[in-house]
Amino acid sequence: MATIIDNIEGMSDLRRDALLRFISINKGEDEGSGDAPLEPWLPTTIYHQFDVEQTLLPELCNGLAVETFLRMIPVDYSVEPRINAEFMSLTGYLPFVQVGTQLLADYDDVIRYAASRGYNLHKHMSEKDVGQMEAFISLVESVFTNVELYLTWFDDYTYTNVTSPRYGYPFAWPLNRILPWRKRRAVVSKLNAHGWEYKGKEDVFIELNKAVGILSDKLGDRTYMFGDRPSALDALIYGHLATWMRNRSADGGLSRAVASHPNLVQLCEIIQSLYHQTPF
């Protein structure tokens, strides 16, 4: 906590207020809030591919969201990069999380498992707000993920210059060409099943900007999506938007979609400073 306090000078008013609330809330929880005791959290490992050589945009977003959620709960975890992580995953989804002997396939699995152990971020929320949160999570996971998959696998330039070399990195010829081609067919088939078969890049960004605008309207001038405390939705939004802003070379349209909504940029800055404790 001292590291955060040392950095309080120079923060904007909104970020400073969020920090003080964060310290107050965590102090209250440390002293006992009257809730039932949490079940012990078992050793946790996040498995993903090697960032520099292999990891693609969708996996970067998912990984940052999972790590942020675990920091918000908060619980300890370790990260284990594996060159064959995709083939270790039961669903092919990355990253996947191992808690004790249990494997959690995706972000939703992590949220449900945490809640079952008494670790959740929506105890303070009304039933109506929880329902809205789940609807917004569904929006993010459908639109944002499809956009990322489209730009990564469907766009010819990105596929040729980024996706195919990175996905094929662990394999010798001809597998380094065949396996990316097979993966591309599978992803395109999935996008087609969601009605993206005839979407051009302009259509994709129209979908994206609509979704980002809906989230911005919901956030308004609040610190987090549902008030003064973060939720699983905030961690998920941060995972996607922060990755887009950091990886501007992936596609300039992603970072521009975020930059046009200053309140979402502010949300990312707050989460970055409180839970990752490094400049955004």
Secondary structure, 3 states (H helix, E strand, C coil): CHHHHHCCCCCCHHHHHHHHHHHHHHHHHHHCCCCCCCCCCCCEEEEECCCCCCCCHHHHHHHHHHHHHHHHCCCCCEEEECCCHHHHCCCCCCCEEEECCEEECCHHHHHHHHHHCCCCCCCCCCHHHHHHHHHHHHHHHHHHHHHHHHHHHHCHHHHHHHHHHHHCCCCCCCHHHHHHHHHHHHHHHHHHHCCCCCCCHHHHHHHHHHHHHHHHHHHCCCCECCECCCCHHHHHHHHHHHHHHHCCCCCHHHHHHHHCCHHHHHHHHHHHHHHHCCCC
